[in-house]
Amino acid sequence: MRRGRGMTSALVIAGLIALALAWAYGVIGAAPTPPGARIVQPARPLAAPANAPVRVLVLGTSLSSRGTWIEALEGELGACPSRKITVGRLARPGGASSWGAAALAAYYADPSQPKPDVVVVEFSGNDASPYNGFPLFVSKRHHQRIIDLAQSHGAAVFLATMSPAWGQNAWERPGQARYHALYRDLARDQGLGLIDTIEDWRALAGSERKTLVPDGLHPSDTAMRTITVPAFYEALMAYLCQA
């Protein structure tokens, strides 16, 4: 009898732990904030004076470190007649928000690095992985460090949801919808910029998605130029290109 009670208690405890982990990693919980406007501009005005050159720094994961879409974005922003806009990247494959906070701090501490006027942040996909990421509340804390650091150096902040994971990669990120929603919540609550491309990616037909995101996680350069570059261009051109 005691052995049976002990087994029951162990199962109850295991069940409670599983529920706690599911909640912590966004698998269960309150309904995530749904997508709204694809682009939300920061409430914080651009610190650079009119006509002065400005620099954008994209801080993120392999989605930002791979391919030539950053260069393509800079080329598109070259259409601004009133100021020169350059775009750089500080990104690492497998990087999560803890790495992002540390990397940005090191970047600012290096006097040889050009200081950005805008920091675009994208870590929601990797943070959503229980293997490499963090519970939602920890992810929020790391992102707050990034936001505070960038703003303390005079930069405006955009949060960017990138392509969602599909297939096996989605199984490894079971709560990804709530991690994407965290960006919407932070942008709304703190007046940050938001570039929310999730709906654009989800609108792809199955065959098109398999072509553009063949491994279910990393879009091809063509895909990034098709979806990500136009969204970033729309957000940054409106914010930075002041007559």
N, C-alpha and C positions, 0 to 999 in steps of 0.2 A: 504493500500500500504506500509506504513512504517513498519507494522508488518511483511509483507512478506519479505521486504528487511532485516529486523532484523533476521528473521529465516534463510534466505540465508547466511547472514554474519556468523551466529553461526555455520551453517553447514560447511562453508568454513574453519572457524577457527578450528572446530573439526577435519575436514579432514587433515588440515596441522599438527595438533598435532599428529594425528594417524600416519601420514607419518614420522614425526620426531622421534616418538617412535620406529616405525618399523626400521628406519635406525639406531637408537642408539643401538638397541638390535640385529642387524645383520640380520633382516628378509629380508631387501632389501639393495642394495648397490653394490659396485664393486664385480666382481667375486672373491670368496675366493681362496687363494693359494691352489692348489690341492695337494694331497699327492705325495711325491716323494720317496726318499730313506726312508725305515722304520727306520733306525738307522743313526744318524749323530753324530759324536764324537765332543766333545768340542774343540775349538781352544786353550783354556787355558790348559796348561800342568798340570798334577797332581802335587800338591805341596809336597806331602809326599815323602820322600826319598825311593829309591829302597829297597824292602824287608821289609819295615816298615808296621805294620798293618794299615789298613784304615777302616773308618766307613762311611757308606751310611745312609742318613736320607731321608725317603720318607715323604714328606709334602703334605697332601691332605685331601680328603673327606672320606665319608663312604666307597668308593671303596678301600681305603687303610686301613681304621680302621677295616674293617670286615675280618673275615676268617683267614686262616693260610698261605696265599700265601707269605707273607713277610718272614716267617720262612722257607718256601720251597725255596725261592730265596736264602736266606743265606746258606741253605744246599747245593744248587747247586754251589754257588760261593766258597764253601769249596774245590772245585776241584783245585783251584789256588795253584800251588806248591811254588810260590815265596813269598806270603804274606797272612796273615789272613785278611779276609774281613767280617765285621759284618754289619748287616742291622737293623736299627731301624725305628720306625714310629712316626710321629707327625701328627695326623689326627683326624678329628671330623665329624660325620654324619651331613650333612647340611652345613658344612663349605664352605666358599667361600674365594676368594683371600684376602679380607680385614682381615678376621680372620687369614689366613695363615701368612700375614705380621706381625700381632701383636703377634701371637704365636711364630713365629721364633725369633722375637726380644726378647721375654721373655725367650725363650730357651737359646739364647746366653748370656743373662744377668744372668743366673743361673750358678754359678761356678761348681755346682755338675754335670752338664750335659756334657757328652762327646762331643767334638766338631767334627762335621762331615767333612770329606774330600770331599764328594759329597752330594749335595742336589738335590733330584728328586722332581719336583713340578707337581701336578695335580689338577687344579681347574677349568678347562675349562667347564666341565659339569654343575657344580653348578652356575658358573658365568653367564651361558647362560640363566638362568631362570629369567624372569622379576619379579618373586615373591620374590626370595631370592638372586638374583645375581645383576649384575651391567651392565650398558651400556658398549659397547666394549671399548670406550676410557677410562672409569674408570677402567675396568678390566686390561687394559694395564698398567695403572698407578700403580695399586696395585702390579702387577707382577714385574714391574720395581723395586719397593721397595724391594720385595723378592730377586730379582736377585742381586741388589746392596748390600743388607745386607749379603747375603751368600758369595759373592765375596770379600767383605771387610774383611771377616773372613777367607779368604784363601780357600774357598770351590769352586769346580767346580759345574756348574749347568746343569742339564738335565731337559727339559720340556717334559712331557709325556701326550699324548692323550690316554685316557682310552676308555672304551666301550661307544659307542653312546647310546642315549636314543631312545626307540621305543614306538609306540602306544601313549597312553595318556601322557606318560612322554616326548615324542618328541613334542607333542603339547604344552607342558609347556616350551619347549626350542626351539622355532621356528627358531632361528638364530644360532643353535649350530654349523653348518658347519663353520661359520665365527669365532666363538670362538676357534674351533680347528685350523683353519687357522692362528689365531693370534700366536699360539705356533710356527708354521712353520716360520712365519715372524720374530718373535723375535729371534728364533734360527739362522736363516739366517743372520739377520742384526747385531747380537751381538756375533756371534761365539759360541753360546751355544750348548750343546748336545740336541739331540731330539730323543725321542722314540715314534714313531707314529704308533699306532696299529689300527687305525680306519679301514683301508682296511681289516685287518685280521678279525675284527668283522663283517664287512659288507659282507664278503665272506661266512659267515655261511648260510647254507640252512635254510629256514623258520622253519622247524620242529626242527632242531638242535638248532637254536637260542632260541626257546621257551623252550627247555629243559635246556639250559645253562644259559639263562637270563630270568627266568620265570616271573618276574614282569616288564620286559622291561627296567629296569634301573640297577639293582644290579646283576652282574654275580655270579653264584655259585662258591664255592671254586674250584670245578673241572674246571670250565671255566677259572678262573684266572690262575690256574696251566697250562692250555692248551695253552692259548694265551699270558697272561701278563708275566708270569714267563720266558718263553723262550725269549721274546723280551727284558726284563730287563737284563736277563743273557747275551744275546748277546752283549748288549751295555756296561754293566759294566765289564764283563770279559775282553773284548778287551781294555778297558780304564784303569782298575785297576791292572790287573794281568800282571805285568811287570817282565820279567825274570831277 
